Amino acid sequence: MEYRHFIGNAWKAADNGESLDVIDPSTGEPFAAIARGNAADIDLAVCAAQGAMGEALDGPWAKLSPVERSNLLFAYAKAVLDHADELAQLEARDTGKALKTARTDAAVLARYLQYYAGCVDKLHGETLPYTTGFTVLTVREPIGVTGHIIPWNYPMQIYGRSVGASLAAGNACVVKPAEDASLSILRLAEIAAETGFPAGAINVVTGLGGEAGAALSANEGIRHISFTGSTATGALVGRTAAERHCPSVLELGGKSPQLVFDDADLDEALPVILNAIIQNAGQTCSAGSRLLVQRGIYETVIERLSARFEAMRTGPSSMDLDMGPLVNKKQQTRVRAMVEDAEAQGIRVAARGKIAVEASRNGYFQEAVLFRDVPPQSRLAQEEVFGPVLAVMPFDDEAEAVKLANGTNYGLVAGVWTRDGSRGLRLARKLQAGQVFVNNYGAGGGVELPFGGVKASGHGREKGFEALYGFTSLKTIAVKHG
Ligand code: NDP
């Protein structure tokens, strides 16, 4: 199967006629090809999006009323649910993720679209008290054409949270999916067209990050860019956007800690702690990849978690085990190198999961690994692994726990497990993170809950109304009437 770009509700061949192989991570074999986009393809997509907006918000997309826009987004959510199985199968093959994870992703995408569909006609401004003789109001207007650089770990969910919010705000979108995860996004653009979105409202250009992605972030017609991915590429995209005064939202991953106190309910905590690092084979920006455990229960937690890690099984996405393969060879090499480096440093492995015997030797498999007594300044405690690898370390008291938790460059998510309500709240205020969960982690996704980082985890917020505001331009209108 040879996929093209999807621009202006039509399939378009790459300007240079070139394509890239799409590899099945479960086998290491190519099974399709995508177009290798360049700056000319991005220009075409931006032009199509500008056409949908029109010169004076009079294009076929921009001129829709809020209710019409909302209805289209609701219809899109329904169409996604109708195609959920097809989308999940496509995603699992393309990215290697376990089928159950891909099914959840399709459901969450539909939920994003429903949420933002419901927001469209509630996106209002304010009237502001001002000097006598004036009436002052604010209105939230679309920004224009927005760019979306989407990574390979949760393509459908990230498409939902950024493209869904941008469309709800009335913008037209140009999307550059990761070269390793383009197929679901292309199909989603096609489904949008079938649902009735006008040509140009959603455009997808596939290709390499350094070519199509770089061209998108540099394109003068792009008025806002949202990016999820590594800190290094995020800095590049942010810098390119800043040079032309284009706002950006950067979501750049983390080394998120969970703090487990002596009084925690371990029956409740341990399954959540496990899932937070195993889900999607650890390729999750908000993965709970550091576990800080109070000394009194340290050995108990290690023992109970070890049993769970040893039971973890990894295999081809079609087997739908606890984990599928990692997305590509590069990611497998990176995770393996970090595991080997930690072992070479003398960091102890407490437990390892297993790779299914049926798994192809050419697939990008990585078993779950539980490391104990991890030194806080080690690479394993400081750097994002982006694999099913958990670093556990002990602490004695609250002050030490906070110091350890805040002791990395990242600050995306944190979790606190304690039966002491005051402590939960106290720590929630002290932890440097965009989201803090007390006696839970991730809150099951929560499309309504603003999400984003501090420090090297990035800036700006996705999800919830906060994201929607970010996709609008606030205009103040001051009328002097005497
Ligand atoms: P990147 O940050 O390089 O890729 C993320 C997205 O950016 C992809 O769509 C990629 O496209 C695109 N991209 C790459 N280079 C550029 C560029 N110069 N200009 C614009 N867009 C670009 O991450 P990697 O895929 O290389 O993964 C490396 C590490 O990043 C992972 O191991 C993990 O630690 C982290 N990561 C974090 C994610 C998160 O959710 N926060 C998601 C993915 C990765 P393409 O893939 O086609 O090159």
Boltz pocket constraint, residues with backbone or C-beta under 6 A from the ligand:
constraints:
  - pocket:
      binder: B
      contacts: [[A, 149], [A, 150], [A, 151], [A, 152], [A, 153], [A, 176], [A, 177], [A, 178], [A, 179], [A, 180], [A, 207], [A, 208], [A, 209], [A, 210], [A, 211], [A, 212], [A, 213], [A, 214], [A, 215], [A, 217], [A, 228], [A, 229], [A, 230], [A, 231], [A, 233], [A, 234], [A, 236], [A, 237], [A, 251], [A, 252], [A, 253], [A, 254], [A, 283], [A, 284], [A, 285], [A, 331], [A, 334], [A, 384], [A, 385], [A, 386]]
      max_distance: 6.0
